[in-house]
Amino acid sequence: MDLNIIHKEDCLDGLRKLPDECIDLIFTSPPYAERRKSVYGGVHHTEYVDWFMVISAELKRVLKPTAHFL
């Protein structure tokens, strides 16, 4: 992935393009319950954890062992 370029795409699609353990820092604001319905495709609260676990697995995969996740 090129540096200093903004990539506008689904975060899961973008994460899947990255190699393992290549990121030093992930700074994120996960989708909170009040925004899920209108912004995140209507993920129901009973499905939210499963939905976010898929993304979390990719976040963990791309983080270096000494990385930080905020």
CHARMM-style PDB file with segment names, atoms N, HN, CA, C and O in Angstrom:
ATOM      1  N   MET     1       0.850  -1.179   0.000  1.00  0.00      PROA
ATOM      2  CA  MET     1       0.000   0.000   0.000  1.00  0.00      PROA
ATOM      3  C   MET     1       0.884   1.226   0.000  1.00  0.00      PROA
ATOM      4  O   MET     1       1.854   1.301   0.754  1.00  0.00      PROA
ATOM      5  N   ASP     2       0.557   2.173  -0.831  1.00  0.00      PROA
ATOM      6  HN  ASP     2      -0.230   2.112  -1.443  1.00  0.00      PROA
ATOM      7  CA  ASP     2       1.330   3.404  -0.929  1.00  0.00      PROA
ATOM      8  C   ASP     2       1.193   4.238   0.338  1.00  0.00      PROA
ATOM      9  O   ASP     2       0.147   4.236   0.988  1.00  0.00      PROA
ATOM     10  N   LEU     3       2.268   4.954   0.682  1.00  0.00      PROA
ATOM     11  HN  LEU     3       3.117   4.956   0.154  1.00  0.00      PROA
ATOM     12  CA  LEU     3       2.255   5.844   1.833  1.00  0.00      PROA
ATOM     13  C   LEU     3       1.718   7.210   1.443  1.00  0.00      PROA
ATOM     14  O   LEU     3       1.789   7.615   0.282  1.00  0.00      PROA
ATOM     15  N   ASN     4       1.181   7.912   2.430  1.00  0.00      PROA
ATOM     16  HN  ASN     4       1.123   7.583   3.373  1.00  0.00      PROA
ATOM     17  CA  ASN     4       0.709   9.289   2.256  1.00  0.00      PROA
ATOM     18  C   ASN     4      -0.406   9.414   1.225  1.00  0.00      PROA
ATOM     19  O   ASN     4      -0.512  10.425   0.531  1.00  0.00      PROA
ATOM     20  N   ILE     5      -1.215   8.405   1.134  1.00  0.00      PROA
ATOM     21  HN  ILE     5      -1.129   7.584   1.698  1.00  0.00      PROA
ATOM     22  CA  ILE     5      -2.362   8.411   0.236  1.00  0.00      PROA
ATOM     23  C   ILE     5      -3.594   8.007   1.048  1.00  0.00      PROA
ATOM     24  O   ILE     5      -3.539   7.077   1.853  1.00  0.00      PROA
ATOM     25  N   ILE     6      -4.672   8.696   0.835  1.00  0.00      PROA
ATOM     26  HN  ILE     6      -4.716   9.451   0.181  1.00  0.00      PROA
ATOM     27  CA  ILE     6      -5.926   8.341   1.495  1.00  0.00      PROA
ATOM     28  C   ILE     6      -6.630   7.299   0.646  1.00  0.00      PROA
ATOM     29  O   ILE     6      -6.845   7.491  -0.551  1.00  0.00      PROA
ATOM     30  N   HSD     7      -6.983   6.203   1.277  1.00  0.00      PROA
ATOM     31  HN  HSD     7      -6.809   6.047   2.249  1.00  0.00      PROA
ATOM     32  CA  HSD     7      -7.698   5.124   0.598  1.00  0.00      PROA
ATOM     33  C   HSD     7      -9.134   5.143   1.090  1.00  0.00      PROA
ATOM     34  O   HSD     7      -9.388   4.889   2.267  1.00  0.00      PROA
ATOM     35  N   LYS     8     -10.058   5.435   0.221  1.00  0.00      PROA
ATOM     36  HN  LYS     8      -9.851   5.641  -0.736  1.00  0.00      PROA
ATOM     37  CA  LYS     8     -11.471   5.471   0.593  1.00  0.00      PROA
ATOM     38  C   LYS     8     -12.101   4.148   0.175  1.00  0.00      PROA
ATOM     39  O   LYS     8     -12.434   3.936  -0.991  1.00  0.00      PROA
ATOM     40  N   GLU     9     -12.252   3.271   1.149  1.00  0.00      PROA
ATOM     41  HN  GLU     9     -11.981   3.443   2.096  1.00  0.00      PROA
ATOM     42  CA  GLU     9     -12.836   1.962   0.894  1.00  0.00      PROA
ATOM     43  C   GLU     9     -13.300   1.367   2.210  1.00  0.00      PROA
ATOM     44  O   GLU     9     -12.975   1.875   3.284  1.00  0.00      PROA
ATOM     45  N   ASP    10     -14.036   0.324   2.122  1.00  0.00      PROA
ATOM     46  HN  ASP    10     -14.300  -0.089   1.250  1.00  0.00      PROA
ATOM     47  CA  ASP    10     -14.460  -0.399   3.314  1.00  0.00      PROA
ATOM     48  C   ASP    10     -13.218  -0.828   4.081  1.00  0.00      PROA
ATOM     49  O   ASP    10     -12.270  -1.345   3.489  1.00  0.00      PROA
ATOM     50  N   CYS    11     -13.215  -0.617   5.395  1.00  0.00      PROA
ATOM     51  HN  CYS    11     -13.985  -0.197   5.875  1.00  0.00      PROA
ATOM     52  CA  CYS    11     -12.014  -0.914   6.180  1.00  0.00      PROA
ATOM     53  C   CYS    11     -11.628  -2.385   6.093  1.00  0.00      PROA
ATOM     54  O   CYS    11     -10.439  -2.702   6.072  1.00  0.00      PROA
ATOM     55  N   LEU    12     -12.585  -3.275   6.041  1.00  0.00      PROA
ATOM     56  HN  LEU    12     -13.551  -3.018   6.058  1.00  0.00      PROA
ATOM     57  CA  LEU    12     -12.276  -4.700   5.959  1.00  0.00      PROA
ATOM     58  C   LEU    12     -11.605  -5.036   4.632  1.00  0.00      PROA
ATOM     59  O   LEU    12     -10.670  -5.836   4.596  1.00  0.00      PROA
ATOM     60  N   ASP    13     -12.067  -4.437   3.551  1.00  0.00      PROA
ATOM     61  HN  ASP    13     -12.826  -3.787   3.579  1.00  0.00      PROA
ATOM     62  CA  ASP    13     -11.432  -4.643   2.243  1.00  0.00      PROA
ATOM     63  C   ASP    13      -9.989  -4.144   2.264  1.00  0.00      PROA
ATOM     64  O   ASP    13      -9.083  -4.812   1.766  1.00  0.00      PROA
ATOM     65  N   GLY    14      -9.787  -2.969   2.842  1.00  0.00      PROA
ATOM     66  HN  GLY    14     -10.522  -2.426   3.247  1.00  0.00      PROA
ATOM     67  CA  GLY    14      -8.447  -2.399   2.922  1.00  0.00      PROA
ATOM     68  C   GLY    14      -7.518  -3.215   3.800  1.00  0.00      PROA
ATOM     69  O   GLY    14      -6.359  -3.437   3.449  1.00  0.00      PROA
ATOM     70  N   LEU    15      -8.021  -3.661   4.941  1.00  0.00      PROA
ATOM     71  HN  LEU    15      -8.962  -3.481   5.226  1.00  0.00      PROA
ATOM     72  CA  LEU    15      -7.204  -4.470   5.843  1.00  0.00      PROA
ATOM     73  C   LEU    15      -6.759  -5.773   5.186  1.00  0.00      PROA
ATOM     74  O   LEU    15      -5.625  -6.212   5.375  1.00  0.00      PROA
ATOM     75  N   ARG    16      -7.636  -6.376   4.431  1.00  0.00      PROA
ATOM     76  HN  ARG    16      -8.557  -6.019   4.277  1.00  0.00      PROA
ATOM     77  CA  ARG    16      -7.317  -7.658   3.794  1.00  0.00      PROA
ATOM     78  C   ARG    16      -6.218  -7.538   2.737  1.00  0.00      PROA
ATOM     79  O   ARG    16      -5.616  -8.541   2.354  1.00  0.00      PROA
ATOM     80  N   LYS    17      -5.958  -6.337   2.271  1.00  0.00      PROA
ATOM     81  HN  LYS    17      -6.447  -5.522   2.582  1.00  0.00      PROA
ATOM     82  CA  LYS    17      -4.892  -6.111   1.298  1.00  0.00      PROA
ATOM     83  C   LYS    17      -3.514  -5.984   1.951  1.00  0.00      PROA
ATOM     84  O   LYS    17      -2.490  -6.063   1.271  1.00  0.00      PROA
ATOM     85  N   LEU    18      -3.492  -5.788   3.262  1.00  0.00      PROA
ATOM     86  HN  LEU    18      -4.323  -5.724   3.814  1.00  0.00      PROA
ATOM     87  CA  LEU    18      -2.240  -5.555   3.974  1.00  0.00      PROA
ATOM     88  C   LEU    18      -1.587  -6.868   4.402  1.00  0.00      PROA
ATOM     89  O   LEU    18      -2.277  -7.841   4.706  1.00  0.00      PROA
ATOM     90  N   PRO    19      -0.243  -6.888   4.425  1.00  0.00      PROA
ATOM     91  CA  PRO    19       0.450  -8.077   4.923  1.00  0.00      PROA
ATOM     92  C   PRO    19       0.356  -8.180   6.446  1.00  0.00      PROA
ATOM     93  O   PRO    19       0.013  -7.208   7.119  1.00  0.00      PROA
ATOM     94  N   ASP    20       0.655  -9.331   6.969  1.00  0.00      PROA
ATOM     95  HN  ASP    20       0.934 -10.120   6.423  1.00  0.00      PROA
ATOM     96  CA  ASP    20       0.670  -9.542   8.417  1.00  0.00      PROA
ATOM     97  C   ASP    20       1.705  -8.633   9.082  1.00  0.00      PROA
ATOM     98  O   ASP    20       2.758  -8.342   8.515  1.00  0.00      PROA
ATOM     99  N   GLU    21       1.378  -8.195  10.295  1.00  0.00      PROA
ATOM    100  HN  GLU    21       0.522  -8.431  10.756  1.00  0.00      PROA
ATOM    101  CA  GLU    21       2.301  -7.478  11.166  1.00  0.00      PROA
ATOM    102  C   GLU    21       3.040  -6.337  10.470  1.00  0.00      PROA
ATOM    103  O   GLU    21       4.269  -6.272  10.500  1.00  0.00      PROA
ATOM    104  N   CYS    22       2.282  -5.444   9.849  1.00  0.00      PROA
ATOM    105  HN  CYS    22       1.284  -5.497   9.825  1.00  0.00      PROA
ATOM    106  CA  CYS    22       2.897  -4.331   9.103  1.00  0.00      PROA
ATOM    107  C   CYS    22       2.534  -2.954   9.660  1.00  0.00      PROA
ATOM    108  O   CYS    22       3.004  -1.939   9.146  1.00  0.00      PROA
ATOM    109  N   ILE    23       1.708  -2.905  10.699  1.00  0.00      PROA
ATOM    110  HN  ILE    23       1.326  -3.730  11.117  1.00  0.00      PROA
ATOM    111  CA  ILE    23       1.196  -1.635  11.207  1.00  0.00      PROA
ATOM    112  C   ILE    23       1.709  -1.389  12.628  1.00  0.00      PROA
ATOM    113  O   ILE    23       1.696  -2.288  13.469  1.00  0.00      PROA
ATOM    114  N   ASP    24       2.163  -0.151  12.881  1.00  0.00      PROA
ATOM    115  HN  ASP    24       2.174   0.579  12.197  1.00  0.00      PROA
ATOM    116  CA  ASP    24       2.662   0.222  14.209  1.00  0.00      PROA
ATOM    117  C   ASP    24       1.572   0.772  15.121  1.00  0.00      PROA
ATOM    118  O   ASP    24       1.661   0.641  16.342  1.00  0.00      PROA
ATOM    119  N   LEU    25       0.550   1.383  14.543  1.00  0.00      PROA
ATOM    120  HN  LEU    25       0.478   1.489  13.551  1.00  0.00      PROA
ATOM    121  CA  LEU    25      -0.490   2.020  15.346  1.00  0.00      PROA
ATOM    122  C   LEU    25      -1.825   1.982  14.615  1.00  0.00      PROA
ATOM    123  O   LEU    25      -1.913   2.303  13.429  1.00  0.00      PROA
ATOM    124  N   ILE    26      -2.852   1.588  15.339  1.00  0.00      PROA
ATOM    125  HN  ILE    26      -2.781   1.328  16.302  1.00  0.00      PROA
ATOM    126  CA  ILE    26      -4.230   1.716  14.843  1.00  0.00      PROA
ATOM    127  C   ILE    26      -4.953   2.615  15.831  1.00  0.00      PROA
ATOM    128  O   ILE    26      -5.034   2.318  17.023  1.00  0.00      PROA
ATOM    129  N   PHE    27      -5.472   3.708  15.320  1.00  0.00      PROA
ATOM    130  HN  PHE    27      -5.406   3.949  14.352  1.00  0.00      PROA
ATOM    131  CA  PHE    27      -6.249   4.663  16.105  1.00  0.00      PROA
ATOM    132  C   PHE    27      -7.637   4.682  15.487  1.00  0.00      PROA
ATOM    133  O   PHE    27      -7.806   5.119  14.349  1.00  0.00      PROA
ATOM    134  N   THR    28      -8.615   4.218  16.219  1.00  0.00      PROA
ATOM    135  HN  THR    28      -8.477   3.862  17.143  1.00  0.00      PROA
ATOM    136  CA  THR    28      -9.933   4.044  15.631  1.00  0.00      PROA
ATOM    137  C   THR    28     -11.035   4.505  16.570  1.00  0.00      PROA
ATOM    138  O   THR    28     -10.821   4.698  17.767  1.00  0.00      PROA
ATOM    139  N   SER    29     -12.179   4.670  16.016  1.00  0.00      PROA
ATOM    140  HN  SER    29     -12.353   4.514  15.044  1.00  0.00      PROA
ATOM    141  CA  SER    29     -13.389   4.954  16.757  1.00  0.00      PROA
ATOM    142  C   SER    29     -14.432   3.956  16.265  1.00  0.00      PROA
ATOM    143  O   SER    29     -15.106   4.194  15.263  1.00  0.00      PROA
ATOM    144  N   PRO    30     -14.559   2.831  16.979  1.00  0.00      PROA
ATOM    145  CA  PRO    30     -15.493   1.811  16.496  1.00  0.00      PROA
ATOM    146  C   PRO    30     -16.926   2.341  16.440  1.00  0.00      PROA
ATOM    147  O   PRO    30     -17.276   3.277  17.158  1.00  0.00      PROA
ATOM    148  N   PRO    31     -17.726   1.755  15.608  1.00  0.00      PROA
ATOM    149  CA  PRO    31     -19.122   2.195  15.493  1.00  0.00      PROA
ATOM    150  C   PRO    31     -19.894   1.918  16.781  1.00  0.00      PROA
ATOM    151  O   PRO    31     -20.007   0.776  17.226  1.00  0.00      PROA
ATOM    152  N   TYR    32     -20.409   2.970  17.354  1.00  0.00      PROA
ATOM    153  HN  TYR    32     -20.317   3.897  16.992  1.00  0.00      PROA
ATOM    154  CA  TYR    32     -21.159   2.835  18.590  1.00  0.00      PROA
ATOM    155  C   TYR    32     -22.637   2.604  18.287  1.00  0.00      PROA
ATOM    156  O   TYR    32     -23.122   2.916  17.199  1.00  0.00      PROA
ATOM    157  N   ALA    33     -23.320   2.066  19.247  1.00  0.00      PROA
ATOM    158  HN  ALA    33     -22.926   1.812  20.130  1.00  0.00      PROA
ATOM    159  CA  ALA    33     -24.691   1.599  19.069  1.00  0.00      PROA
ATOM    160  C   ALA    33     -25.622   2.628  18.442  1.00  0.00      PROA
ATOM    161  O   ALA    33     -26.430   2.286  17.578  1.00  0.00      PROA
ATOM    162  N   GLU    34     -25.521   3.861  18.858  1.00  0.00      PROA
ATOM    163  HN  GLU    34     -24.865   4.139  19.559  1.00  0.00      PROA
ATOM    164  CA  GLU    34     -26.461   4.871  18.349  1.00  0.00      PROA
ATOM    165  C   GLU    34     -26.251   5.183  16.876  1.00  0.00      PROA
ATOM    166  O   GLU    34     -27.175   5.672  16.225  1.00  0.00      PROA
ATOM    167  N   ARG    35     -25.068   4.917  16.325  1.00  0.00      PROA
ATOM    168  HN  ARG    35     -24.318   4.519  16.854  1.00  0.00      PROA
ATOM    169  CA  ARG    35     -24.784   5.200  14.926  1.00  0.00      PROA
ATOM    170  C   ARG    35     -24.915   3.970  14.031  1.00  0.00      PROA
ATOM    171  O   ARG    35     -24.991   4.100  12.809  1.00  0.00      PROA
ATOM    172  N   ARG    36     -24.939   2.786  14.627  1.00  0.00      PROA
ATOM    173  HN  ARG    36     -24.877   2.681  15.619  1.00  0.00      PROA
ATOM    174  CA  ARG    36     -24.975   1.554  13.838  1.00  0.00      PROA
ATOM    175  C   ARG    36     -26.123   1.529  12.850  1.00  0.00      PROA
ATOM    176  O   ARG    36     -25.932   1.210  11.677  1.00  0.00      PROA
ATOM    177  N   LYS    37     -27.299   1.860  13.313  1.00  0.00      PROA
ATOM    178  HN  LYS    37     -27.454   2.119  14.266  1.00  0.00      PROA
ATOM    179  CA  LYS    37     -28.489   1.729  12.480  1.00  0.00      PROA
ATOM    180  C   LYS    37     -28.431   2.609  11.236  1.00  0.00      PROA
ATOM    181  O   LYS    37     -28.758   2.160  10.138  1.00  0.00      PROA
ATOM    182  N   SER    38     -28.015   3.862  11.409  1.00  0.00      PROA
ATOM    183  HN  SER    38     -27.750   4.227  12.302  1.00  0.00      PROA
ATOM    184  CA  SER    38     -28.055   4.782  10.280  1.00  0.00      PROA
ATOM    185  C   SER    38     -26.786   4.779   9.436  1.00  0.00      PROA
ATOM    186  O   SER    38     -26.834   5.150   8.264  1.00  0.00      PROA
ATOM    187  N   VAL    39     -25.676   4.377   9.992  1.00  0.00      PROA
ATOM    188  HN  VAL    39     -25.637   4.076  10.945  1.00  0.00      PROA
ATOM    189  CA  VAL    39     -24.414   4.506   9.271  1.00  0.00      PROA
ATOM    190  C   VAL    39     -23.804   3.164   8.877  1.00  0.00      PROA
ATOM    191  O   VAL    39     -23.180   3.061   7.821  1.00  0.00      PROA
ATOM    192  N   TYR    40     -23.968   2.162   9.683  1.00  0.00      PROA
ATOM    193  HN  TYR    40     -24.475   2.245  10.541  1.00  0.00      PROA
ATOM    194  CA  TYR    40     -23.260   0.898   9.471  1.00  0.00      PROA
ATOM    195  C   TYR    40     -24.155  -0.217   8.951  1.00  0.00      PROA
ATOM    196  O   TYR    40     -23.992  -1.377   9.330  1.00  0.00      PROA
ATOM    197  N   GLY    41     -25.077   0.123   8.106  1.00  0.00      PROA
ATOM    198  HN  GLY    41     -25.209   1.066   7.798  1.00  0.00      PROA
ATOM    199  CA  GLY    41     -25.871  -0.889   7.432  1.00  0.00      PROA
ATOM    200  C   GLY    41     -26.910  -1.577   8.295  1.00  0.00      PROA
ATOM    201  O   GLY    41     -27.373  -2.667   7.957  1.00  0.00      PROA
ATOM    202  N   GLY    42     -27.277  -0.964   9.387  1.00  0.00      PROA
ATOM    203  HN  GLY    42     -26.901  -0.079   9.661  1.00  0.00      PROA
ATOM    204  CA  GLY    42     -28.337  -1.523  10.211  1.00  0.00      PROA
ATOM    205  C   GLY    42     -27.953  -2.787  10.950  1.00  0.00      PROA
ATOM    206  O   GLY    42     -28.797  -3.664  11.133  1.00  0.00      PROA
ATOM    207  N   VAL    43     -26.693  -2.913  11.385  1.00  0.00      PROA
ATOM    208  HN  VAL    43     -26.007  -2.201  11.237  1.00  0.00      PROA
ATOM    209  CA  VAL    43     -26.281  -4.090  12.146  1.00  0.00      PROA
ATOM    210  C   VAL    43     -27.028  -4.072  13.470  1.00  0.00      PROA
ATOM    211  O   VAL    43     -26.874  -3.147  14.267  1.00  0.00      PROA
ATOM    212  N   HSD    44     -27.825  -5.084  13.695  1.00  0.00      PROA
ATOM    213  HN  HSD    44     -27.950  -5.836  13.047  1.00  0.00      PROA
ATOM    214  CA  HSD    44     -28.629  -5.182  14.905  1.00  0.00      PROA
ATOM    215  C   HSD    44     -27.720  -5.427  16.099  1.00  0.00      PROA
ATOM    216  O   HSD    44     -26.669  -6.052  15.963  1.00  0.00      PROA
ATOM    217  N   HSD    45     -28.121  -4.936  17.271  1.00  0.00      PROA
ATOM    218  HN  HSD    45     -28.976  -4.428  17.381  1.00  0.00      PROA
ATOM    219  CA  HSD    45     -27.271  -5.065  18.454  1.00  0.00      PROA
ATOM    220  C   HSD    45     -26.954  -6.523  18.803  1.00  0.00      PROA
ATOM    221  O   HSD    45     -25.911  -6.801  19.396  1.00  0.00      PROA
ATOM    222  N   THR    46     -27.826  -7.439  18.448  1.00  0.00      PROA
ATOM    223  HN  THR    46     -28.673  -7.214  17.967  1.00  0.00      PROA
ATOM    224  CA  THR    46     -27.551  -8.856  18.739  1.00  0.00      PROA
ATOM    225  C   THR    46     -26.502  -9.446  17.803  1.00  0.00      PROA
ATOM    226  O   THR    46     -25.944 -10.506  18.086  1.00  0.00      PROA
ATOM    227  N   GLU    47     -26.231  -8.765  16.687  1.00  0.00      PROA
ATOM    228  HN  GLU    47     -26.684  -7.904  16.457  1.00  0.00      PROA
ATOM    229  CA  GLU    47     -25.244  -9.228  15.712  1.00  0.00      PROA
ATOM    230  C   GLU    47     -23.965  -8.399  15.740  1.00  0.00      PROA
ATOM    231  O   GLU    47     -22.986  -8.735  15.073  1.00  0.00      PROA
ATOM    232  N   TYR    48     -23.974  -7.325  16.509  1.00  0.00      PROA
ATOM    233  HN  TYR    48     -24.769  -7.052  17.051  1.00  0.00      PROA
ATOM    234  CA  TYR    48     -22.872  -6.373  16.480  1.00  0.00      PROA
ATOM    235  C   TYR    48     -21.536  -7.003  16.861  1.00  0.00      PROA
ATOM    236  O   TYR    48     -20.542  -6.774  16.172  1.00  0.00      PROA
ATOM    237  N   VAL    49     -21.481  -7.780  17.922  1.00  0.00      PROA
ATOM    238  HN  VAL    49     -22.289  -7.966  18.481  1.00  0.00      PROA
ATOM    239  CA  VAL    49     -20.211  -8.366  18.370  1.00  0.00      PROA
ATOM    240  C   VAL    49     -19.643  -9.278  17.293  1.00  0.00      PROA
ATOM    241  O   VAL    49     -18.456  -9.199  16.978  1.00  0.00      PROA
ATOM    242  N   ASP    50     -20.474 -10.136  16.729  1.00  0.00      PROA
ATOM    243  HN  ASP    50     -21.439 -10.199  16.985  1.00  0.00      PROA
ATOM    244  CA  ASP    50     -19.993 -11.019  15.666  1.00  0.00      PROA
ATOM    245  C   ASP    50     -19.495 -10.219  14.463  1.00  0.00      PROA
ATOM    246  O   ASP    50     -18.469 -10.550  13.869  1.00  0.00      PROA
ATOM    247  N   TRP    51     -20.225  -9.170  14.111  1.00  0.00      PROA
ATOM    248  HN  TRP    51     -21.059  -8.901  14.593  1.00  0.00      PROA
ATOM    249  CA  TRP    51     -19.853  -8.310  12.995  1.00  0.00      PROA
ATOM    250  C   TRP    51     -18.502  -7.644  13.241  1.00  0.00      PROA
ATOM    251  O   TRP    51     -17.650  -7.604  12.353  1.00  0.00      PROA
ATOM    252  N   PHE    52     -18.313  -7.120  14.455  1.00  0.00      PROA
ATOM    253  HN  PHE    52     -19.005  -7.152  15.176  1.00  0.00      PROA
ATOM    254  CA  PHE    52     -17.073  -6.405  14.750  1.00  0.00      PROA
ATOM    255  C   PHE    52     -15.907  -7.360  14.987  1.00  0.00      PROA
ATOM    256  O   PHE    52     -14.759  -6.963  14.789  1.00  0.00      PROA
ATOM    257  N   MET    53     -16.152  -8.589  15.399  1.00  0.00      PROA
ATOM    258  HN  MET    53     -17.085  -8.911  15.560  1.00  0.00      PROA
ATOM    259  CA  MET    53     -15.070  -9.558  15.614  1.00  0.00      PROA
ATOM    260  C   MET    53     -14.332  -9.880  14.321  1.00  0.00      PROA
ATOM    261  O   MET    53     -13.125 -10.121  14.346  1.00  0.00      PROA
ATOM    262  N   VAL    54     -15.027  -9.886  13.204  1.00  0.00      PROA
ATOM    263  HN  VAL    54     -16.008  -9.690  13.184  1.00  0.00      PROA
ATOM    264  CA  VAL    54     -14.373 -10.119  11.907  1.00  0.00      PROA
ATOM    265  C   VAL    54     -13.365  -9.007  11.632  1.00  0.00      PROA
ATOM    266  O   VAL    54     -12.235  -9.271  11.219  1.00  0.00      PROA
ATOM    267  N   ILE    55     -13.779  -7.773  11.861  1.00  0.00      PROA
ATOM    268  HN  ILE    55     -14.696  -7.558  12.197  1.00  0.00      PROA
ATOM    269  CA  ILE    55     -12.882  -6.628  11.663  1.00  0.00      PROA
ATOM    270  C   ILE    55     -11.744  -6.672  12.679  1.00  0.00      PROA
ATOM    271  O   ILE    55     -10.592  -6.415  12.330  1.00  0.00      PROA
ATOM    272  N   SER    56     -12.056  -6.993  13.918  1.00  0.00      PROA
ATOM    273  HN  SER    56     -12.992  -7.202  14.201  1.00  0.00      PROA
ATOM    274  CA  SER    56     -11.039  -7.052  14.970  1.00  0.00      PROA
ATOM    275  C   SER    56      -9.961  -8.078  14.662  1.00  0.00      PROA
ATOM    276  O   SER    56      -8.788  -7.840  14.950  1.00  0.00      PROA
ATOM    277  N   ALA    57     -10.326  -9.193  14.093  1.00  0.00      PROA
ATOM    278  HN  ALA    57     -11.279  -9.386  13.860  1.00  0.00      PROA
ATOM    279  CA  ALA    57      -9.344 -10.220  13.737  1.00  0.00      PROA
ATOM    280  C   ALA    57      -8.355  -9.688  12.705  1.00  0.00      PROA
ATOM    281  O   ALA    57      -7.160  -9.975  12.776  1.00  0.00      PROA
ATOM    282  N   GLU    58      -8.856  -8.916  11.750  1.00  0.00      PROA
ATOM    283  HN  GLU    58      -9.827  -8.683  11.692  1.00  0.00      PROA
ATOM    284  CA  GLU    58      -7.971  -8.324  10.740  1.00  0.00      PROA
ATOM    285  C   GLU    58      -7.096  -7.231  11.350  1.00  0.00      PROA
ATOM    286  O   GLU    58      -5.924  -7.106  10.993  1.00  0.00      PROA
ATOM    287  N   LEU    59      -7.648  -6.445  12.258  1.00  0.00      PROA
ATOM    288  HN  LEU    59      -8.600  -6.546  12.548  1.00  0.00      PROA
ATOM    289  CA  LEU    59      -6.855  -5.431  12.937  1.00  0.00      PROA
ATOM    290  C   LEU    59      -5.697  -6.080  13.687  1.00  0.00      PROA
ATOM    291  O   LEU    59      -4.559  -5.615  13.610  1.00  0.00      PROA
ATOM    292  N   LYS    60      -5.988  -7.137  14.398  1.00  0.00      PROA
ATOM    293  HN  LYS    60      -6.911  -7.514  14.461  1.00  0.00      PROA
ATOM    294  CA  LYS    60      -4.951  -7.846  15.154  1.00  0.00      PROA
ATOM    295  C   LYS    60      -3.896  -8.441  14.217  1.00  0.00      PROA
ATOM    296  O   LYS    60      -2.703  -8.397  14.516  1.00  0.00      PROA
ATOM    297  N   ARG    61      -4.327  -8.985  13.108  1.00  0.00      PROA
ATOM    298  HN  ARG    61      -5.296  -9.021  12.864  1.00  0.00      PROA
ATOM    299  CA  ARG    61      -3.408  -9.618  12.162  1.00  0.00      PROA
ATOM    300  C   ARG    61      -2.389  -8.634  11.602  1.00  0.00      PROA
ATOM    301  O   ARG    61      -1.222  -8.987  11.435  1.00  0.00      PROA
ATOM    302  N   VAL    62      -2.805  -7.417  11.312  1.00  0.00      PROA
ATOM    303  HN  VAL    62      -3.753  -7.130  11.448  1.00  0.00      PROA
ATOM    304  CA  VAL    62      -1.897  -6.462  10.680  1.00  0.00      PROA
ATOM    305  C   VAL    62      -1.007  -5.713  11.676  1.00  0.00      PROA
ATOM    306  O   VAL    62      -0.033  -5.075  11.275  1.00  0.00      PROA
ATOM    307  N   LEU    63      -1.329  -5.786  12.958  1.00  0.00      PROA
ATOM    308  HN  LEU    63      -2.120  -6.304  13.284  1.00  0.00      PROA
ATOM    309  CA  LEU    63      -0.515  -5.095  13.958  1.00  0.00      PROA
ATOM    310  C   LEU    63       0.802  -5.819  14.205  1.00  0.00      PROA
ATOM    311  O   LEU    63       0.837  -7.043  14.330  1.00  0.00      PROA
ATOM    312  N   LYS    64       1.875  -5.053  14.275  1.00  0.00      PROA
ATOM    313  HN  LYS    64       1.847  -4.059  14.174  1.00  0.00      PROA
ATOM    314  CA  LYS    64       3.171  -5.608  14.667  1.00  0.00      PROA
ATOM    315  C   LYS    64       3.090  -6.040  16.135  1.00  0.00      PROA
ATOM    316  O   LYS    64       2.256  -5.524  16.879  1.00  0.00      PROA
ATOM    317  N   PRO    65       3.940  -6.977  16.563  1.00  0.00      PROA
ATOM    318  CA  PRO    65       3.912  -7.423  17.968  1.00  0.00      PROA
ATOM    319  C   PRO    65       4.118  -6.287  18.975  1.00  0.00      PROA
ATOM    320  O   PRO    65       3.637  -6.375  20.105  1.00  0.00      PROA
ATOM    321  N   THR    66       4.813  -5.244  18.588  1.00  0.00      PROA
ATOM    322  HN  THR    66       5.204  -5.173  17.671  1.00  0.00      PROA
ATOM    323  CA  THR    66       5.076  -4.116  19.491  1.00  0.00      PROA
ATOM    324  C   THR    66       4.152  -2.933  19.222  1.00  0.00      PROA
ATOM    325  O   THR    66       4.385  -1.841  19.739  1.00  0.00      PROA
ATOM    326  N   ALA    67       3.121  -3.132  18.429  1.00  0.00      PROA
ATOM    327  HN  ALA    67       2.932  -4.019  18.008  1.00  0.00      PROA
ATOM    328  CA  ALA    67       2.213  -2.046  18.014  1.00  0.00      PROA
ATOM    329  C   ALA    67       1.266  -1.642  19.133  1.00  0.00      PROA
ATOM    330  O   ALA    67       1.186  -2.280  20.183  1.00  0.00      PROA
ATOM    331  N   HSD    68       0.554  -0.553  18.862  1.00  0.00      PROA
ATOM    332  HN  HSD    68       0.620  -0.034  18.009  1.00  0.00      PROA
ATOM    333  CA  HSD    68      -0.443  -0.030  19.792  1.00  0.00      PROA
ATOM    334  C   HSD    68      -1.792   0.048  19.088  1.00  0.00      PROA
ATOM    335  O   HSD    68      -1.877   0.312  17.888  1.00  0.00      PROA
ATOM    336  N   PHE    69      -2.845  -0.189  19.872  1.00  0.00      PROA
ATOM    337  HN  PHE    69      -2.776  -0.403  20.846  1.00  0.00      PROA
ATOM    338  CA  PHE    69      -4.220  -0.127  19.367  1.00  0.00      PROA
ATOM    339  C   PHE    69      -5.000   0.789  20.286  1.00  0.00      PROA
ATOM    340  O   PHE    69      -5.198   0.476  21.460  1.00  0.00      PROA
ATOM    341  N   LEU    70      -5.439   1.908  19.764  1.00  0.00      PROA
ATOM    342  HN  LEU    70      -5.278   2.162  18.810  1.00  0.00      PROA
ATOM    343  CA  LEU    70      -6.200   2.883  20.551  1.00  0.00      PROA
ATOM    344  C   LEU    70      -7.574   3.047  19.969  1.00  0.00      PROA
ATOM    345  OT1 LEU    70      -8.375   3.826  20.487  1.00  0.00      PROA
TER     346      LEU     70
END
